[in-house]
Amino acid sequence: MIYVFKTSVDSKSKLDFANVLIGELLPNAVWNFDLEDCDNILRIESEDEINEIALQNEIFDCIELE
C-alpha cells in the first residue's frame, strides 16, 4: 500500500533525522520525500499499516493526506 503524508521536513538536518527514524520504524518499507512540493510530501510504500501516529516525533510534523 502507498501512504502519502504532508510533513514539515524542510531542511537537510530534518531530512537526515526523518530517514533514520523511518528506517528504524519501517525497515521493510520504501519511502521518499518530495521537498520541492509545497507540502514536503513523504511517500511510503509498505505492506504494514502506517498512520501518522507511528511517525510522530519532536523534529517534524507528519499528517496523512487522503
C-alpha positions in Angstrom: 0.0 0.0 0.0 1.2 3.6 -0.6 0.8 6.2 2.0 1.2 10.0 1.4 1.9 12.5 4.2 2.3 16.2 4.4 5.4 17.0 6.5 7.4 19.9 7.9 10.7 18.4 6.7 12.3 21.5 5.2 16.0 21.2 5.9 18.8 18.7 5.4 19.0 18.0 9.2 15.3 17.2 9.4 15.6 15.0 6.3 18.5 13.1 7.8 16.6 12.6 11.1 13.4 11.5 9.2 15.3 9.0 7.1 16.9 7.4 10.2 13.5 7.4 12.1 11.6 5.8 9.2 14.4 3.3 8.6 14.2 2.2 12.2 10.3 2.1 12.4 9.7 0.6 9.0 12.7 -1.4 7.9 10.9 -3.2 5.1 9.3 0.0 3.6 10.4 2.1 0.7 10.0 5.8 1.1 11.0 9.2 -0.4 10.5 12.8 0.3 9.5 15.5 -2.3 10.9 18.6 -0.7 10.2 20.6 -3.9 6.4 20.2 -3.2 4.9 22.9 -1.1 3.7 20.2 1.4 7.1 18.5 1.6 5.5 15.2 0.7 6.6 11.9 2.2 5.5 8.8 0.3 5.8 5.4 1.9 5.2 2.0 0.2 4.7 -0.7 2.8 2.9 -3.9 3.4 2.4 -2.9 7.0 -0.3 -0.4 8.0 1.0 3.0 8.8 -0.5 6.1 10.3 0.8 9.5 11.3 0.8 8.5 15.0 3.5 6.0 14.2 5.6 8.8 12.8 5.1 11.4 15.5 8.3 12.9 16.9 9.7 16.2 18.1 11.6 17.1 15.0 9.0 17.2 12.2 5.2 17.1 11.8 3.5 14.5 9.7 -0.1 14.5 8.6 -1.6 11.8 6.4 -3.2 13.0 3.2 -6.3 11.3 1.8 
